[in-house]
Amino acid sequence: ATASAFTFMFAGLRRIGPSRTSVIMTLEALCAVVLAAIFLGEELRPLQLVGGAGILAATVLIGTSRAPEVVP
């Protein structure tokens, strides 16, 4: 399982670059919690939902922001 995760991560690095890959990797914790709730029956508490919403919002904000213009 760990080897396949690293394989996908390195494939992502090659395909979309390190900046975008690192932004997408911020979703790892959120995905783990959601998958645990779905497959293991873990209970999602309100604070976890707020944290998940914060992670998702931050990822969207970072992913849609533009790089500052470089002035020579």
Residue pairs with C-beta under 8 A, 6 or more apart in sequence:
9 21
9 25
12 20
12 21
12 24
13 21
16 24
20 63
23 59
23 62
23 63
24 59
24 63
26 55
26 58
26 59
26 62
27 55
27 56
27 59
29 55
30 52
30 55
30 56
33 42
33 44
33 48
33 52
34 52
36 42
37 43
37 44
